[in-house]
Amino acid sequence: MNLSSHISDPIFHKIGQTADALGYPCFLIGGYVRDILLKRPSKDIDVVVVGSGIAMAEAFAKSLGKGASLAVFKNFGTAQVKKGKYEVEFVGARKESYQRDSRNPIVEEGTLEDDQNRRDFTVNALAICLNADRFGELVDPFGGLQDLENKVLRTPLDPDITFSDDPLRMMRAIRFAAQLQFYIDPETYQAISRNRERINIITKERINDELNKIMLSPKPSVGFLLLEQTGLLELIFPELDAMKGVEIRNKRGHKDVFLHTLKVLDNLAEKSDELWLRWGALMHDIGKPATKQWDNKAGWTFRNHNFVGNKMVPAIFKKMKLPLNDSMRFVQKMVLLHMRPIVLSEDVVTDSAVRRLLFDAGDDIDSLMTLCESDITSNNREKVKRFSENFQLVRTKLKELEERDKIRNFQPPVDGDEIMKVFALPPCNIIGDIKTQIKDSILDGIIPNEHDAAYELMLKLGAERGLVPVEQK
């Protein structure tokens, strides 16, 4: 089969001409080939040559002239050329062998067939020749084109060997299933389950990279269900795995928190592609297993699971080597506050409660509302309709109060320095008490968010404590 119509961009002829000048057989290979056949955007062009990938890259960069940059990675035998919108990675064809305790291969020079044998999946082993005499010719020794049409993921060689050699490929299989909406071939799927313990030799950083790509897929639940079904989830994210299952007592059960969480995540994915908000959705109920209790009157309860979950987030992020920065703190805030809009939507929406929500959420209020709206997973249409309408009322109130009272990220108009100066006080608890009462009075709508009103209240609160302004002494 000839696919020259799929690679009409002049750069591919330019690569082929460079290879012909060096006498190298040269092939476009891997994910780029897969993606052009799937009509997906792909910017990273991977080229394999039967010869020196570095020498090929050097010659190609020279042929492009001014503006081309070359980066050589001698330890890996690869090189990258960039110019304008193009990024081309060159590697010499190779064969690989592995040691039991490492996913880093022992590499030797090889043929195109050797290079295709080492690829993770048949759909990533497709190659298109770029040499002039065979330009556009598809090289497909494993039926990858058919697998692409059937939307199936299958390893070129024995999947047990493939996954044992490089266990990260198990995560990649699941990630591709979620990203491309493919299914995993049964033999390949079973091999993931058999080799799941091998994931322990993979660094947390590499696992996180795949987890984030699963998280950003169109329907993330596909990936997380596969992780759970293959036994990988228990190894890489036991706190999430602990959320699955239903316990029944006195004929009363609770919803499966794991499946509910995945539904929330999918709902959110339809509304937002923000990575850490999706993490917030995944972890919003992470505290439920630790707080589950049976109450003879109320049934199953998860009291304060948002507070417990909030405290769990840093430890989980640290163990998984996720970033311990503002991204983590954002996830914490989502976990801590996710019940607040829901409680509001179930009750009378008061100005005071909305002000407090706006104050606590700050600039993240819109993200929080999106998460909470995604948390409506009931099969009862009337209930969903009622919650959705109430959430819209909360949003309207938020907008009105923000425009009127400027509560988001506000600081009380009278600060600690002014209180100390007016009453000639040293640093003490009284100052904090007065500030808190002024803040609460503003949030409760007792006084407006203005300096004069706050100053008058400060004088009143000081008088109640026997304080006299300096100017009156």
Secondary structure as GFF3:
##gff-version 3
##sequence-region A 1 473
A	DSSP	three_ten_helix	4	7	.	.	.	ID=ss1
A	DSSP	alpha_helix	10	22	.	.	.	ID=ss2
A	DSSP	beta_strand	26	29	.	.	.	ID=ss3
A	DSSP	alpha_helix	31	38	.	.	.	ID=ss4
A	DSSP	beta_strand	44	49	.	.	.	ID=ss5
A	DSSP	alpha_helix	53	64	.	.	.	ID=ss6
A	DSSP	beta_strand	69	73	.	.	.	ID=ss7
A	DSSP	beta_strand	78	83	.	.	.	ID=ss8
A	DSSP	beta_strand	86	92	.	.	.	ID=ss9
A	DSSP	beta_strand	94	97	.	.	.	ID=ss10
A	DSSP	beta_strand	106	109	.	.	.	ID=ss11
A	DSSP	alpha_helix	112	117	.	.	.	ID=ss12
A	DSSP	three_ten_helix	122	124	.	.	.	ID=ss13
A	DSSP	beta_strand	127	129	.	.	.	ID=ss14
A	DSSP	three_ten_helix	132	134	.	.	.	ID=ss15
A	DSSP	beta_strand	138	139	.	.	.	ID=ss16
A	DSSP	alpha_helix	144	150	.	.	.	ID=ss17
A	DSSP	beta_strand	152	153	.	.	.	ID=ss18
A	DSSP	alpha_helix	159	165	.	.	.	ID=ss19
A	DSSP	alpha_helix	168	180	.	.	.	ID=ss20
A	DSSP	beta_strand	183	184	.	.	.	ID=ss21
A	DSSP	alpha_helix	186	194	.	.	.	ID=ss22
A	DSSP	three_ten_helix	196	201	.	.	.	ID=ss23
A	DSSP	alpha_helix	204	215	.	.	.	ID=ss24
A	DSSP	alpha_helix	221	230	.	.	.	ID=ss25
A	DSSP	alpha_helix	232	236	.	.	.	ID=ss26
A	DSSP	alpha_helix	238	241	.	.	.	ID=ss27
A	DSSP	alpha_helix	257	269	.	.	.	ID=ss28
A	DSSP	alpha_helix	275	283	.	.	.	ID=ss29
A	DSSP	alpha_helix	288	291	.	.	.	ID=ss30
A	DSSP	beta_strand	293	295	.	.	.	ID=ss31
A	DSSP	beta_strand	299	301	.	.	.	ID=ss32
A	DSSP	alpha_helix	305	320	.	.	.	ID=ss33
A	DSSP	alpha_helix	326	337	.	.	.	ID=ss34
A	DSSP	alpha_helix	340	346	.	.	.	ID=ss35
A	DSSP	alpha_helix	351	361	.	.	.	ID=ss36
A	DSSP	three_ten_helix	362	364	.	.	.	ID=ss37
A	DSSP	alpha_helix	365	374	.	.	.	ID=ss38
A	DSSP	alpha_helix	381	405	.	.	.	ID=ss39
A	DSSP	alpha_helix	416	423	.	.	.	ID=ss40
A	DSSP	alpha_helix	429	443	.	.	.	ID=ss41
A	DSSP	alpha_helix	451	464	.	.	.	ID=ss42
A	DSSP	three_ten_helix	470	472	.	.	.	ID=ss43
###
